[in-house]
Structure formats: structure tokens, C-alpha cells
Amino acid sequence: MILGRRAVLGSLFACTFVFAADGTRTKESVLAQAAQPTIQADIPSLCATLAADFPVGAAIWRGDIAGPHSELLKKHFNSITAENDMKWEYVEPAEGNFTFGAADALVAFAKANHMLVRGHNLAWHRQNPKWLFEDATGNELQPTPENKALLQRRLQNHIRAVVSHFGDDIYAWDVVNEVIDPDQPDGFRRSPWFLITGTDYIDTAFRTAREVAPHAKLYINDYDTTDPRKRAFLLALVKGLQSRGVPIDGVGHQMHINLNRPSTSEIAETIRMFSALGVDNQITELDVSVYDHADQRYDAAPEALLVKQGYRYEELFDTFRQLKGKITAVTFWGLADDHTWLTEFPVSRQDWPLLFDAQLQAKLAYWGIVDPQRLPQKN
Ligand code: GLA
């Protein structure tokens, strides 16, 4: 495709047309291009502002490495995570058949722009291909010693292939994701992983990752890590891993939170507790929903909540900065409000959880971090 810029007759704005290789241009491409926003060139870079504290990342998809989204990404972030493209269902859709194209494109973009890459993730109970928990005849794996050995082998093969494919291009891996369920008496999520291997898959995942990526930092990643019950299980698991000599470097705190909860003191307390075990902490999936409950819904972002969000981001980053050394990276789960998983979770509705709006313009959330003086006075 060739990009061409020309004025639209009768319109007040310039519009970028997309031509196919044969010189024609499609209606879709014209519409898509006409709506392209322009990023603000004259505001401070987020990652430059926080350079002395930690790298700042965004979870991205292929739409973020072209056009204005890529400009926004390059200006404000110095780390990326693949939102989906490194998950099992995408990189090993059929056993032994690895497809890295989409992930490679993100990594190449990051390398070309001197960004760090977090790998996400190696073992999870979601976004897996069906075959993973099935036998050769398509039946669900039952918990037997043979199936345990089979699943452990599949896990090792997957991790060896994926982690060695990216090598030193990935500095940190979320090795296991969401293994804790505080509603279970022992705290372990009843995933097929657990039902078939017990907790052995966790040890195997870390040991295998370390074997193939001796330089990468290895994390256990989860949500609601500030919840005292869940946190106690996670602390016990980390201690157990350490006592067995399993190579774990840190805890990834997803931090899908809202305007009110958890408090920054609960966050700080949590980070200190893990730090006291000698492991690192990273904030891996930060977003701040404007909602408290699944039954709320706004069709437009209420201004008062956007102001509150500005103050919320200010206090969060003050806390993260105070924990400097104990938190080595902060990653947002998305780049701007035009692409966030929260429009589908927990129900389908609009949400505005990130620093940039759907037109890629800085919100008060951004100013809360970069220059809180710009926030409106609190009443
Ligand atoms: C979890 C996972 C992420 C992502 C988010 C929501 O937090 O770790 O990979 O799927 O849910 O999109």
C-alpha cells in the first residue's frame, strides 16, 4: 500500500487516502484513514517523566504499531507486552506447530524503537487451544499419572520453543498466570493444569523457563493481589517455590482496579510483603475502571469521574515512586481508551480506564501522573 495525502473536496480537513498496490483505494481504507487522530506533540513524554523510577509499558496489539497509535506508543512508553499474541492459542495452535508472526511483528517494533518487551504468558487456564487438555483421540485428559507426564511434556515443549524463539529479546516472562483461587481451601485454582498435575506444573514452568532463558526475569502474575486472603496464598506459594529452589524472580500484580479500590496503602503493604521475601514486583496490567459495579453504565464519561481518575492516577504513581527499587516496571493494559478489554468485561459497556482518550489525547489521568498541578481544584 502507498500512502497519499490530499484535500477532500468540500471538506475543511486534509485526509489521508490509502491506495492499494494497483493504485485503487477502498472505501473502508478511506473511512479508516479519515478518522485518524493526531497525537499531541507538545506534551511531556510519560516514560521520560518517569525515567528515573521505572520503565513504563503498554499492552499492545498489531493496531498499535502503525499510524498515530504507534506515534503515541513511541512517545510515551518504553516497554511493551503483547496483549494476546504470545498466548498459547496463538503461538501453538496445534501441537508442535508454532506460529510467531504476530508476536514477532510486535517484538520487531519494540526493538526498532529501543523498547523493553515483557513476555505474557507461558501457562494460564484461559486462551488455550483445545488439544492442550485432550488426548490423541480428542477426549478430555483425566487425572492419571500418564496424563500428568503428557501434560508436563507439553508444557516443557511449549516453553522451550516459545522462550528460546524470543531469546534475549524478552527480558521478563509471566511464567504462570492466575494460579491462585482464594475460594479453594488450599488456594489453588482448579484449572486443568492443577487437576492433572497438582502444583507440579508451576515448578516445571519456572524451571523450564530458566533453563532456556537464563537471563530473563521470571514472574508469577495474578489479579487482586492486595486481597488479604489471596495474598496470603500467593505469599505461601512464593515461599514454597523458593524453598524448593524453583527459580522465581518476582510477582506481577495485574492491578485491574477502579477509582476507589484498593487503597494505595493496601497496595504499598502488598508490595512490601512480597519484597520482604526477596522477590521483585512489577505492575503488569494497570487500568482504572470508572465503575464500581457491573450494573453501572455511562454512555459518556462523566467529567467528575475523569477528574477523580486524575487524582487516582496521581496517588497511584506517588505510591509506586515511593516504592522505587521494590517495583521495577509499570505496564498499562492498553494504550488508549479506544481499545480496552473493559468494554467487554464484566459486561458490555463503555469504560475509560487509561491515560489517553479514544482520540489519543491526554486525559486528566495522564496529567495526574505527569503534572498534577493541571488537575482542577478539589472542592
Ligand atoms: C488477564 C490476563 C491478560 C488479559 C486480561 C484482560 O488479566 O492476564 O492477559 O487477558 O486478563 O484482557
Residues whose N, C-alpha, C, O or C-beta is under 5 A from the ligand:
A	BS01	GLA	E83 Q254 W341
